[in-house]
Amino acid sequence: MALSENNGTGGNVGNWHVRGHSKITAQDNGSATITTTSSIESFGGYWYSGLNIHAGACVNGQWAGVDKTGVNVGTNSTVQLVSKTLKVPKTRNWQSIDCIADVRVNGFAAGFSQVHVAVDVPPKPSHTVSYNANGGSGAPGSQTKWWGEVLTLSSTRPTRANHTFLGWATSANGAVAYQPGGRFGADNNVTLYAVWKLATKPPTIQSFTAQRVDEAGNMVESGTRVKLYVTWKCDTSGDSANTVQSVTVAVQDGGTWKETPVTASGATGTGTVTLTDLSADASWRFRVAVRDKYGTVSAYTTVGPQRFLLDFSAGGRGIGIGVGAPAEGVAINGSPVTVNGCRMPRIYTGSKVITPAASSNRHTLFGEDDWAKITGTSITEGYPTVLVSNGDVTAQNVAVTGAGYEGSTKRWYVWLASNVSGMFRVNYTIII
């Protein structure tokens, strides 16, 4: 039986002996405070006067002592001499803490009496960390978390068909809070729930084409109507209810994209849309975006101008090569266009206001979406060159030193001679 308090007497010396008393006087989750008191006690109807005494009290090896002279002990009485108080850390197991009281009398009634009065300290509290596979299988077994200690979570990972395990949450629908093998320090019982991500792939654009057509929808080489055809497929391997959410086509007009929705439904399908008022003398770039429950993908296509091998304007002042002749000058269309064996680049120019997120000498010029809207291509495609200059009129003057691309962020940045935090304008030329 566990003892939180203990009394005892030592060996008799004549008609006196030591009386020891130990008690847990306070405790919390992490420790127990123990006090041991050493007293001299007379018995058998005796009393003592003027004793010279050394007394000691000990808790878990830590002593307190006192020397006293002229101590009087009444008939069958107890006189408290010294106490020792010590805070003992709790462990994972019960502890029997040795406590000692002793009295040594010198001179009259000389002798020594000692007693051990141990008390029992309970273990620190413990908590249970349980695991729930939350629709999967193979969850680790429960672990014991001791108060004040940091638990290393099990490194075991549950599994679930067509799902990716992301980590552990503290509720069935919660966000990831812990990882296998991670540290857990909360002092409470808890159930950790597996967090899953459906391993479904984004939709697939199986084809995306553009063709000039006449009013009846027949394919022609000239005209201002372009018919777009798109075929898509959603991944239903992990979710049979996965269907297309939207299909949108867009035509690039200068630096912007003009979008048109396409009627679409189901897990697979084909959609068409006809766009009008697209000059037959120009190339046009088109984009389609297909979105389902798990992602969005895009694809691009182009349609060239009406086909001419060589064309002259009526006045003879314009020449068209692969395109209708302008009233004056020379127009060339082709991809790629080469002159004397040299490929001619595509060039895009514009101006953009930069609003810095923080003071720096480097600021974002183009992200992936900006780049695609301007050039109609992926920001990772080819080896473009970007030229920049100060375009400020009403913002603030800055010294622009150049532009550079960072592959890890898929961004083009404009570099300045010094840190700038205010809005400024940049003129750019993109050469592809």
C-alpha positions, 0 to 999 in steps of 0.5 A: 500500500502506497504511503504518502505519510509515515511515522516511526520511532528508532531504538530506545536509549534508556527512556527516550528514542527518536520519532521520525515523521515524513509526509508529502506536503504538496505535489503537482504533475511533475514533482512531490514535496516531502518534509521529514521531521526529527523529534526526541520523545520520552516514554515510561513516565520519564522526563529529561532536563538540560540535554545536549543534542545533535539531530538530523532529518534526511529526505532522499539523501539530502540532510538538515542538522541542528545542535541544541543544548539545554533541551527539556523533555517533559514526561511522556512528551515529544520535542521537535528538533529539525525538519528537512523539506525537498522537492522530488521529481516524479518519474514514470514509476512509483518511487519509495523515497528514503527518509531518515530521522536521528537523534544523538544525545551527548553527556547525560542520557547519552545515546543514538537513535535512528529511524527510516520513515520512507514515503511513496511518490506516485508516477507522473501522469501519462496520456495516450496518443491514438491513431485513426487511419480515417478510411485507410489501413495500417495505422500505428498502435497507440503510444504513451505520452508522459507528462512534461516529456516530448513524444516522438510519434510513430514513423509508421504510415497508413495506406489507402488505395488511390490516395496519398498520405499527407500527415496527421490531423487532430480531427477527422476533417482537420488540416495536417498538424503532425508528421510521422516521426515528428515531435508531440508535446501536448499533455492530453489524450489525443486521437490523430487522424490520417489526412489523405489526398486523392491521387487523381490526375488533372484532366487531359486535353486530348486534342485542340485544333483551329480551322478557318471556316465559312458561314456554313462551317466548311473549312476554307483558307481565308475568311474571318471565322475560326472554328475551335475543336477541343477533346478532353478526358477527366481522370475517374480512376479514383473518383468515378463522379469526377466530371468536367467543371468548365471549358473555356477558349480564348483568343489572344488580342494584343496583350490580352486574352478574350475568353469564350465558354464552351458547353461541356459536361461529363467525364469525357467530351468534345466541344466546338466554338466558332469565333468571328471577326478575326482578320484573315491577314493575321495569325491568331493564337488560341488557348483552351482551359479545362477544369475538373474537380482536381485541377486545371490544364491548358493547351494552345494552338494557332491559325495562320493568315489566309495563304498567299505565296506572293501578293502585290497591292493594287497600286504596286506599293505593297508586297505580301509574302505568305500573307495578303499585301498591305497598301504600302510596305512589306508584310511577311508571315510564317513560322519561323520566318528566316531571312538569309538563313537567319530566323527572325524573332517574335517581338512583344512590347509594352509598359507595366507598373510595378507595385513592390511588396517590400523594399528591394532592388529586385521586383517581379516583372512577369509571372507565368500568367502574365507571360502567357497573356502577352506571348501566348507561350509558356514562360519556360519555353525557348530562350527569350530575351527581355529588355527593360527601361525606365518608363516612369511619368507619374510614379517615381524615377528609378535606375533600371539595370536589367531583367533576369529569369529565375527557374525555381520561381518561374518568374522574370524579375526587373533589377534596380540600382538601389532598393525601391519600395514605391510604385514605378513603371517599366517599359519592356521588349520581349524577343523570342 
